[in-house]
């Protein structure tokens, strides 16, 4: 339609080259150029409509691939829609079934620092020998028998001591550190960290979550006791649909049972706990990053001859000031710490606690 400025000249569509238009008669070309840009709302009769003009394709002519609704009947269109929906469903199923990386990041191992007494490890139904320097993975199950003890260094640098009789499963070992404690006692020295999302321990009756603190979790037959030596711990029950929680501060504790009605906190005796955390600090100093770097790749072996063969020298017997006698080969020394490779694993030995060293063949 002409305007005040004269008639509007319609340019040739960009997808039509001179090669593709020279075979069309002038009348058809003019009609195509007058097609509206907005075809308007969808009409049901389009499904059965016949094209008003058929343009023959000449030899050598190239046409863009197009899909026209005019080519489908109602039945075939329904089949096409159902097929597309099925393909979409398969794609969505694949998206949710394909394993994707945990948003908390990849797992890192927890490291055994100290073992005393009977401690068992189960990994995917396989029993493994647990020794100092051993790396623990997610879903590993640890059993510590009565009178035994196990000290671990978590991926974020936090330390944990497990005392028997205890059963522990490592649920997550990345930016989210989570443990399942079915029974027994655990003591935690949690370092403050901006990278860690969570540090939590779950028992059959309670969940304890922390940021940076020192606390103990004792799970017995009647319930769970959470005791705080330093910092704060949020403790909640797991037996109700609407979990109740309490914030414990330094020197406080609470006990949560399966039939608890109110979570109450009271003053705690942390005298024994302070001794345990002092020992954990000692283990942290012994197993500093440089020592950990040295023990990488050292594997436990029950064969003394194999250890002698690795280092090409006889076993050494170390007499300690506390009466312990250690046997192995000193693999390295980091500052004032000896790294002793033994049949019980890799042990960090402070030189200050060493009284005498002898070779086994002397």
N, C-alpha and C positions, 0 to 999 in steps of 0.2 A: 504494500500500500504506500502511495507517495506521501512524503512528509513535507513540512514547510521548507526544507532545504533541498527538496528534489528527491527523486527515487533512490532507494537504498540498493546499492550494488552488493549482491551476494558473491563472496569469493568461493572459489572451487575448494571443496573439502580437502584437508591436508592428506588424507589417506588415498586420494585419487590422483595418480600420476598421469602425465600425458599419455603414457603407453596404455593405461587401463581405461581411458575415456575415449580414445580415438575410434574404438570399435562400436561405441554407443551412438545411436542416431540422435540428432539434435533435439528432437521432441522429448525423448526419454530423459536425456540429460537435464533439460530445463525442468522437467517434473521432479526429478530427484533433488535438484537444488532448492525447490520450493517446499520440501518436506519440513514440517515444524520440528524445532529442536526438542520441545516437550510434547510427547505423544499423548499426554493426559492420563487419566485413571485407567486401570486395567478393565477390559470388557470381556464378559464370558463368551460372547460370540466369536472372539478371536481364536478360540480353540478349534473351531470347525470352519473357520473362514478359509477361502481359497485366495491365492495371490491374484491381484488384479492385472499384473503384467509379468510376463516371463521374458527374461533377457537371455538370449543364447550365449553360451561361452564359446568363443572362437579359438582356433588352434593357437597355442602360444600365449594366450591371455592368462594373467595371474590374478586371482581373486583372494582377498583375505578370508581366512576360515571364520565362519560365523555360525551361530546357533540360533535358529528362529523358532519361536513358539508355534508358527504356522505349520511346522513340520510334524507336530505331535497331535494325536487325538487325546481325548480326555483320559482314556484308559492307559495309553502309553505314557502320558504325562504323570499319572498317579504312580505307575511303576517306577518311573525315573526318580520321583520324589522319594519313594520308599527306599530305592537303592542308595540314593545320596544319604538318607538318614542312617541306613545300615553302615555305610562307610564311615560316617561321622562317629557312630557309636563304637566301632572298632578302633578308630583313632584315639578316642577318649579313653577307652579301656587300656590301650597300650601305654598311654601317657601316665595313668595311675599305677599300672603294674610294673613298669620299668623302674628298677631301683634308682633313686636319686640321692645325691650327696646330702648328708645331714646338715641342716642350716647352721648347726652349732660348730661345724667344721669336722675335719677328719680326726679319728682317734689317735691318741699317743699312748704309749705303754706306761703302766705303773711299774716301779722297780722295787724289788725286794732288797731291803737294807740289812735286815737282821732276822734270823730265825732261831728259835730255841724250842726244843721238844718236837712232838709229833704234829706236823702240819701237812695237809694233803691238798693237792690241786687237781681239779677236774676240768678239762677243756673239751667240749663236744664229745662227751662220753669216753674221753681218753684220760687216763691217770698219768700225770707228769711229775717228775722230781722237782721239788721247789727248793731252790738254794739262793743264797745271797747273790745279787746281780741279775737274777732271773727277771724277765720282762713279762708282766701280766697284761692280758688283753680284755676287751669288753666281753661280757658273758662268762668269764672265768668264774668258777665256783671254788671257794676256799673253805676248808674245814680245819679248825684249830682245836685240838683236843685239850682236855683239862690239864692245867699246869703249863701249857705251851704258850708261845708268843710269836707274833710276826709283826715286823715294822715295814711299812711301805712308804715310798715317795710317790705322790700323785703327779700327773703331768704338769700341774700348775705350780709345783714346788711345795704344796702342802704335805704334811706328814700324818700318817695314821698308824696306830698300834692296835692290834687285835689280840685279845686275850681269850683263852678257852674257858669253857667249851663254847665255840662260836661257829656259825655258818654264815658266810658272806658271799654275795654275788655282785660282780662289777657290772652295773647297768650301762654306764656311759663314762667315757674317758676323753672328752674333748673340752670345749668351752663350757659344757655342762657336765659336771661330775656328779654322778648319782650312784648310790650303793643300796643294795637290799640286805638287811641284817635280820635273819630269821631268829637268831638267838646269840647270846654271848655279849661281850663288852668290847667297845671300840673307843679309842681316845684320839681326838683330832686336833691338830695344830694347823689351822687354815690361814694361809697368808692372804692379805688383802690383794685383790687383783681387779683391774678395770677390764681385762679381757674375758674373765670368767663370767658366764651368765648365771651359774647356779652351782651350789655345793649342798647336796642334800642326802640324808640317810632315811630310808623307809623301813619300818618294822611292821609287824602285823597289826599294831595298834596306833602307831604314831609316825609323823614325818617331822624331821628336824632340818631346817634350812638356815644357812648362814652366809655371811659375806667374808668376814675375817675375824677369827676368834679361836678360843680353845675351849672345847667342850667334850663331854663324854656321853655315850649312849649305852645304857645297860638294858638288855632285853631278856627278861626272865619268863617264868611260867605264868605269872599274874599280870604282867604288863611291861611298860617301858619307862625307864627313868632317864631323863635328860638333865644333865648337870653342867653348868657353865662356870669355868674358871676365869675366863677373860673375854670381854666383848658381849655381844648379844646373839641370841638364837631364837628364831620363831619356831614354835612347836605346836603342831595341830594333831587332832585325832583323825582316824580314817574310818571309823566304824559307823558314822552317821552320814545321812544324805547332805546335811549342811555342816561341814567340818567346823569345829570350834578351835580357836588358837589362842596362844598366850606368848608374849615376848619375855624371854628370860634374860636377865642381866647378870653381870659378874657376881658370883657367890650365891646364885639362886638355882633351884631345881624344881622339877615337877614330875609326877608319875601319872601316866595315862594307861588306863585299863580298858578292856573291851566293853565294860558296862558303866563307864564313867559318866556322871551327869554334869559335873562342872570341873573345868581344868583349873587347879589352884597351884600357886607357886609358893615355895618356902625357902628358908635359908639352907645352904648346902655346906657340907664339910668337904673342902677340896684339898686337904693336906696330902693325901695319897696321890691325887691327880697331879699336883705340882711336881712330885718326884718323877712321875711318868713323862711329863712334858720336858723336864730337864734332860732326861735320857733321849727323848726325841730330838732336842736341840743338839745334843752331842752327835747323834747320827747325821743330822743335817750338816754339821761342820765337817764330819769325816767324809761324807759323800757329796763333796762340793762338785760343781760342774766339771772341773778339770779331772777329778777322779772318775766321774761317770764317763767322761770321754775316753779315758784309758781302758776301762773295763769293757767297752763296746767290742763285741766279737769274741769275748772270752766265754766259752761254754763249759758247763759243768761236766765232769767225767769222774766216774768211780774208780778209774784205773790210775793208780799212782805212777806206773811205768809210762803211761801215755803223757802225763804231765811232765815227767822228766825228759821225755823225748821232745816235747814241744820246745822246752827251754834249754835243752842240751846240758843239764846239770842236775845233780841229785836233789832230793827233797830236803827241805830245811825244817827243823823243829824249833818253834818259837815258844819260849817260856814267858808268860805274862805275869805282871806284878799281882794280879788278882787270883793267881793260881791256875788259870787256864793254860792248856798246852795245845798249840796249833801246829798243823803239819801241812806243808805245801811248798811252793816256790814263789819267792818274791818277784813278781812280774814287772813291777815298776814302783817308782817313788814320786809322790807329788808333795813338795814341801816337806812337812813333818809327818806324812802318812805313807805307810807301805801298803801296796796292793798285793795281797797274798792269794795266789791261785791254788785252791785246795780241792779235794774230792767232794767237799760239801758246798762248793761254789766259790765265788770271789769275795774276799773279806778285806775291809779297810782296817788297817792296824795302826793306831797312833804310836809313834816312836817313844813317846813319854811313858807308855804302859808296857814297853818291851823290856824284859829283864835280861834275857840271854837267848842267843841263837846258836844252834848246832846243826851240822849236817847229819842226816840220818845214818850215813855209812861210817861215821866216826866211832 
